[in-house]
Amino acid sequence: MGSITMNNNKFDAIVIGSGIRGGYAAMELCTKGYKTLILERGAMVQHGDYPKAHLDKWDMPNQGKVSREEISTHKQIQAGML
């Protein structure tokens, strides 16, 4: 896997998160010609390799919700679609 150098790069938009909203927002921005950076803190997942896709909420830690501990250590900002 190659490295990404971001020195002196300028972006028109930065999308935080590559979930359904972030992915769609990034697609729309790129389609309109904006140079877009996506930031994601989750694990790298290859298409077709979705380890939690078929789990029920009760089979996941914290029933699929963010734990109080994680909330206290990370500040998240929710933004609407552009």
MARGU-469056 format. One record per residue: z, x, y of N, C-alpha, C, O in turn; chain. Coordinates in Angstrom, 2 decimals, always signed. Layout:
Z, X, Y, Z, X, Y, Z, X, Y, Z, X, Y, A
...
END
This chain:
+0.00, +0.84, -1.17, +0.00, +0.00, +0.00, +0.00, +0.89, +1.23, +0.80, +1.82, +1.33, A
-0.89, +0.61, +2.15, -1.00, +1.41, +3.35, +0.04, +1.05, +4.39, +0.69, +0.00, +4.31, A
+0.19, +1.94, +5.35, +1.14, +1.66, +6.42, +0.42, +1.03, +7.60, -0.79, +1.20, +7.77, A
+1.18, +0.31, +8.41, +0.62, -0.36, +9.58, +1.20, +0.29, +10.81, +2.42, +0.30, +11.00, A
+0.34, +0.83, +11.66, +0.78, +1.43, +12.90, +0.59, +0.41, +14.01, -0.51, -0.10, +14.20, A
+1.66, +0.12, +14.73, +1.56, -0.88, +15.78, +1.73, -0.27, +17.16, +1.86, -1.01, +18.14, A
+1.72, +1.05, +17.27, +1.84, +1.69, +18.58, +0.63, +1.35, +19.43, -0.51, +1.44, +18.98, A
+0.89, +0.96, +20.66, -0.15, +0.65, +21.65, -0.99, -0.57, +21.29, -2.02, -0.81, +21.93, A
-0.61, -1.35, +20.29, -1.31, -2.60, +19.99, -0.76, -3.69, +20.89, +0.44, -3.75, +21.16, A
-1.63, -4.55, +21.34, -1.23, -5.68, +22.16, -1.64, -6.96, +21.44, -2.75, -7.05, +20.91, A
-0.75, -7.92, +21.42, -1.01, -9.18, +20.76, -0.97, -10.31, +21.78, -0.18, -10.28, +22.72, A
-1.83, -11.30, +21.58, -1.82, -12.48, +22.43, -0.72, -13.45, +22.03, -0.20, -14.19, +22.86, A
-0.35, -13.44, +20.76, +0.67, -14.37, +20.25, +1.43, -13.70, +19.12, +0.87, -12.89, +18.38, A
+2.70, -14.05, +19.00, +3.54, -13.59, +17.90, +4.12, -14.84, +17.24, +4.74, -15.67, +17.90, A
+3.90, -14.97, +15.94, +4.40, -16.11, +15.17, +5.54, -15.60, +14.30, +5.39, -14.63, +13.57, A
+6.69, -16.28, +14.40, +7.85, -15.91, +13.60, +7.89, -16.82, +12.37, +8.07, -18.03, +12.49, A
+7.72, -16.23, +11.20, +7.76, -16.98, +9.95, +6.37, -17.39, +9.48, +5.53, -17.81, +10.27, A
+6.16, -17.26, +8.17, +4.83, -17.57, +7.63, +4.87, -18.79, +6.72, +4.03, -18.95, +5.84, A
+5.86, -19.66, +6.95, +5.93, -20.90, +6.19, +4.79, -21.83, +6.60, +3.83, -21.39, +7.24, A
+4.89, -23.10, +6.25, +3.80, -24.04, +6.53, +3.50, -24.13, +8.03, +2.33, -24.14, +8.42, A
+4.52, -24.20, +8.86, +4.29, -24.30, +10.32, +3.76, -23.00, +10.89, +2.79, -23.00, +11.64, A
+4.41, -21.88, +10.53, +3.98, -20.60, +11.06, +2.60, -20.22, +10.59, +1.80, -19.70, +11.37, A
+2.31, -20.47, +9.32, +0.98, -20.17, +8.79, -0.11, -20.98, +9.47, -1.18, -20.46, +9.78, A
+0.19, -22.26, +9.71, -0.80, -23.12, +10.37, -0.99, -22.70, +11.82, -2.11, -22.66, +12.33, A
+0.13, -22.40, +12.50, +0.04, -21.96, +13.90, -0.78, -20.67, +14.00, -1.63, -20.53, +14.88, A
-0.52, -19.72, +13.09, -1.26, -18.45, +13.10, -2.74, -18.69, +12.83, -3.59, -18.06, +13.46, A
-3.05, -19.59, +11.89, -4.45, -19.89, +11.60, -5.15, -20.46, +12.84, -6.27, -20.07, +13.16, A
-4.49, -21.39, +13.52, -5.08, -22.00, +14.71, -5.30, -20.95, +15.81, -6.35, -20.93, +16.45, A
-4.32, -20.10, +16.02, -4.44, -19.06, +17.04, -5.57, -18.09, +16.71, -6.36, -17.74, +17.59, A
-5.64, -17.65, +15.46, -6.70, -16.72, +15.05, -8.07, -17.37, +15.15, -9.04, -16.72, +15.57, A
-8.16, -18.63, +14.77, -9.43, -19.35, +14.84, -9.94, -19.42, +16.28, -11.15, -19.40, +16.53, A
-9.00, -19.50, +17.22, -9.38, -19.57, +18.63, -9.57, -18.20, +19.26, -9.83, -18.10, +20.45, A
-9.45, -17.14, +18.45, -9.75, -15.79, +18.92, -8.56, -15.02, +19.46, -8.75, -13.93, +20.02, A
-7.34, -15.54, +19.32, -6.17, -14.82, +19.79, -5.78, -13.74, +18.78, -5.79, -13.98, +17.57, A
-5.42, -12.57, +19.29, -4.93, -11.50, +18.42, -3.46, -11.85, +18.11, -2.62, -11.85, +19.01, A
-3.18, -12.13, +16.83, -1.91, -12.73, +16.44, -1.16, -11.84, +15.46, -1.74, -11.31, +14.52, A
+0.15, -11.70, +15.71, +1.04, -10.96, +14.82, +1.98, -11.97, +14.17, +2.55, -12.81, +14.86, A
+2.15, -11.89, +12.83, +3.09, -12.75, +12.12, +4.25, -11.88, +11.64, +4.04, -10.85, +11.00, A
+5.47, -12.30, +11.96, +6.67, -11.61, +11.49, +7.33, -12.48, +10.43, +7.56, -13.67, +10.64, A
+7.64, -11.87, +9.29, +8.25, -12.60, +8.18, +9.35, -11.74, +7.59, +9.13, -10.56, +7.33, A
+10.53, -12.30, +7.37, +11.61, -11.52, +6.78, +11.79, -11.80, +5.29, +12.58, -11.13, +4.63, A
+11.07, -12.76, +4.76, +11.19, -13.10, +3.34, +10.52, -12.07, +2.45, +9.84, -11.16, +2.93, A
+10.73, -12.23, +1.17, +10.15, -11.31, +0.19, +8.63, -11.50, +0.11, +8.12, -12.58, +0.38, A
+7.93, -10.43, -0.25, +6.49, -10.49, -0.45, +6.20, -11.29, -1.71, +6.71, -10.97, -2.78, A
+5.38, -12.32, -1.59, +5.03, -13.17, -2.72, +3.52, -13.21, -2.84, +2.82, -13.47, -1.86, A
+3.01, -12.96, -4.03, +1.58, -13.04, -4.28, +1.20, -14.48, -4.59, +2.01, -15.23, -5.14, A
-0.01, -14.86, -4.24, -0.47, -16.22, -4.51, -0.33, -16.52, -6.01, -0.77, -15.74, -6.85, A
+0.27, -17.65, -6.31, +0.48, -18.05, -7.70, +1.81, -17.61, -8.27, +2.20, -18.07, -9.34, A
+2.53, -16.73, -7.57, +3.82, -16.22, -8.04, +4.92, -16.79, -7.15, +5.41, -16.12, -6.24, A
+5.31, -18.03, -7.42, +6.31, -18.72, -6.61, +7.53, -18.99, -7.48, +7.61, -20.02, -8.14, A
+8.50, -18.06, -7.48, +9.61, -18.15, -8.43, +10.48, -19.39, -8.27, +11.13, -19.80, -9.24, A
+10.53, -20.00, -7.10, +11.39, -21.16, -6.89, +10.62, -22.47, -6.81, +11.21, -23.52, -6.55, A
+9.32, -22.43, -7.03, +8.48, -23.60, -6.83, +8.88, -24.79, -7.69, +8.77, -25.93, -7.23, A
+9.32, -24.57, -8.90, +9.61, -25.67, -9.81, +11.11, -25.87, -10.05, +11.51, -26.56, -10.99, A
+11.93, -25.27, -9.19, +13.38, -25.45, -9.32, +13.81, -26.68, -8.54, +13.24, -27.00, -7.49, A
+14.81, -27.36, -9.04, +15.42, -28.43, -8.28, +16.42, -27.82, -7.30, +16.89, -26.71, -7.49, A
+16.73, -28.57, -6.22, +17.64, -28.05, -5.21, +18.96, -27.60, -5.81, +19.52, -26.59, -5.38, A
+19.47, -28.33, -6.79, +20.77, -28.00, -7.36, +20.73, -26.76, -8.24, +21.78, -26.25, -8.63, A
+19.54, -26.26, -8.57, +19.41, -25.03, -9.35, +19.34, -23.78, -8.48, +19.33, -22.66, -8.99, A
+19.29, -23.96, -7.17, +19.18, -22.83, -6.25, +20.53, -22.56, -5.59, +21.35, -23.47, -5.44, A
+20.76, -21.31, -5.19, +22.00, -21.01, -4.48, +22.10, -21.88, -3.22, +21.11, -22.05, -2.51, A
+23.25, -22.43, -2.94, +23.50, -23.26, -1.76, +22.59, -24.48, -1.72, +22.34, -25.02, -0.64, A
+22.09, -24.92, -2.84, +21.20, -26.07, -2.95, +19.97, -25.93, -2.04, +19.50, -26.92, -1.47, A
+19.47, -24.70, -1.92, +18.27, -24.44, -1.14, +18.50, -24.36, +0.36, +17.54, -24.23, +1.12, A
+19.74, -24.42, +0.79, +20.06, -24.35, +2.22, +20.54, -22.96, +2.58, +20.95, -22.20, +1.70, A
+20.47, -22.62, +3.85, +20.97, -21.34, +4.33, +22.49, -21.38, +4.31, +23.09, -22.35, +4.76, A
+23.12, -20.33, +3.79, +24.58, -20.30, +3.69, +25.21, -20.09, +5.06, +24.56, -19.58, +5.97, A
+26.47, -20.48, +5.19, +27.20, -20.28, +6.45, +27.27, -18.79, +6.79, +27.19, -18.41, +7.96, A
+27.43, -17.95, +5.77, +27.50, -16.51, +6.00, +26.19, -16.00, +6.61, +26.21, -15.22, +7.56, A
+25.07, -16.44, +6.06, +23.78, -16.00, +6.59, +23.55, -16.52, +8.00, +23.00, -15.82, +8.85, A
+23.98, -17.74, +8.26, +23.84, -18.30, +9.61, +24.64, -17.48, +10.60, +24.17, -17.24, +11.72, A
+25.83, -17.04, +10.21, +26.67, -16.27, +11.14, +26.13, -14.87, +11.40, +26.45, -14.28, +12.43, A
+25.32, -14.34, +10.49, +24.80, -12.98, +10.69, +23.39, -12.94, +11.28, +22.93, -11.88, +11.71, A
+22.70, -14.07, +11.31, +21.34, -14.11, +11.85, +21.23, -15.26, +12.85, +21.68, -16.38, +12.58, A
+20.64, -14.97, +13.97, +20.37, -16.03, +14.93, +18.91, -16.40, +14.81, +18.03, -15.54, +14.87, A
+18.64, -17.67, +14.64, +17.27, -18.13, +14.48, +16.92, -19.06, +15.63, +17.75, -19.86, +16.08, A
+15.70, -18.97, +16.10, +15.21, -19.84, +17.16, +14.11, -20.69, +16.57, +13.15, -20.15, +16.01, A
+14.22, -21.98, +16.68, +13.19, -22.90, +16.20, +12.30, -23.25, +17.39, +12.78, -23.63, +18.45, A
+11.02, -23.12, +17.20, +10.06, -23.48, +18.24, +9.06, -24.48, +17.67, +8.75, -24.45, +16.48, A
+8.57, -25.35, +18.52, +7.58, -26.31, +18.10, +6.22, -25.67, +17.96, +6.03, -24.50, +18.30, A
+5.29, -26.43, +17.47, +3.91, -25.97, +17.32, +3.32, -25.75, +18.71, +3.69, -26.42, +19.67, A
+2.41, -24.81, +18.80, +1.73, -24.55, +20.08, +0.73, -25.61, +20.39, +0.07, -25.55, +21.43, A
END
